[in-house]
Amino acid sequence: MEDRPITLAIRSTNLAPASNANPSILKIWGRQPLQGHVSISGAKNSALVLMAGALLCSEDCRLRNVPSLVDVNRMSEILTALGVKIERQGDMIEIQSGQLSESQAPYELVSQLRASFFAIGPILARLGVARVPLPGGCAIGARPVDLHVRGLQALGAEVHIDHGIVHAHVPGVNPRLKGARIYLDYPSVGATETLMMAATLAEGETILENAAQEPEVIDLANLCCAMGAKIQGAGTKTIVISGVPSLHSADYSIIPDRIEAGTFLIAGAITHSEISLSPIIPEHLTPVLAKLKAIGVKIQMEGQNHLRLLRAEQLKATDIETLPYPGFPTDMQAPLMALLTLCEGNSLISETVFENRFGHVPELSRMGADIRVKGTTALVRGVPFLSGAPVTATDLRASAALVLAGLAAEGETTIQGLKHLDRGYEQLEAKLQQLGAKLQRIDQGLTDQQ
């Protein structure tokens, strides 16, 4: 198939640029007390997969509470390249996928965003054929797609990988996937979401066993059900999908971002401040709140979706092991490590989800942290203070860890690699400035030209 130019149909002035090039740096002047309220944005990890899920419907769908992020913009570009029309107004995106016509997602876009691989399920279910490049994203470890491939094969698709492209098609005159019983060797969020979406339009019943239980899986199931899908058990280890011939339009609001909420809670704790945040869903934060309380952070519930973090002076070490939900989330490992560098005593962090997720350790060490890594375990010895230093973010959550460390450090911290930060946090600097943090983004490109 010949390459053809990609034309965007996005009407928005509020989307972050999707370019990889980001010469900006973030300067943080630390040890400023924070105070006030933070509004938590819609969940990045939900927004991306729900945008893919909207492809299942041939009618228009509206998603609300969509954060303005580089990754959301990239997903918009990918869907547009598939023939989908997207319009954005504020935090609402309207997805018009009735003209879904292209079965091959463009490599140059998919290679920048792992979540774009989720589109293979809906495209295959709608068109009977899909060609999606192997995904990219943060370099935090191997995240193979073999679970996706085996699951799609169980649903009746013929799948092979050629020159970095996953080719899938449903054989037969009337190409429609068939329900199946699928056991996942690992409770992969991506595989669970991909197969759940594919199964919504399959003929018959599909049972996903050892499925991921993350809140974002439930959010996707709720969107699909709002569009007319029949899904039971989302949020448990067994999900049952009864296929339907087609789905209809829906107007759906995305859940709050539990990782952003956890990051701001740590921002309050690491600066010994009192802040509040909403909206949140308390049960989504259970493992994070438990660890913060073990460290000595005091947190109060104020209403159903409102938390207040109280000022705490004495913080003590604790141990962490990252696990699939409802365990401690791997996305919070780096931010919490930043806090543990200043806690009294020794903390042991075990990373069981991604093998390369300690890229932030050398950078925190540059700021005076005492951390030793052996394999997938890190020993963090608390130090009296951190010192500002020039550091570089290696991935999305590492960038958040460095911002948190910079807020607590003495002197000035300069962070490079902001392209990672912009992928997952909506207006982070503005929200921190509203709380009283002293920080500034500086465009080095403009500085160099002056």
Secondary structure, DSSP 8 states (H G I E B T S, - for coil): ------------S-S----S---EEEEEE-----EEEEE--B-HHHHHHHHHHGGG-SSEEEEES----HHHHHHHHHHHHTT-EEEEETTEEEEE-TT----B--HHHHTT-GGGGGGHHHHHHHHSEEEEE------SS----HHHHHHHHHTT-EEEEETTEEEEE--SSS---B--EEE-SS--HHHHHHHHHHHHTSBSEEEEES----HHHHHHHHHHHHTT-EEE-TTSSEEEEE--S-----EEE--B-HHHHHHHHHHHHHTT-EEEEES--GGGGHHHHHHHHHHT-EEEE-STT-EEEE--S--B---EEB-STTSB-GGGHHHHHHHHTTSBSEEEEE--S-TT--TTHHHHHHTT-EEEEETTEEEEE--S--B--EEE--SHHHHHHHHHHHHHSBSEEEEE-HHHHHHH-TTHHHHHHHHT-EEEEEEHHHHHH-
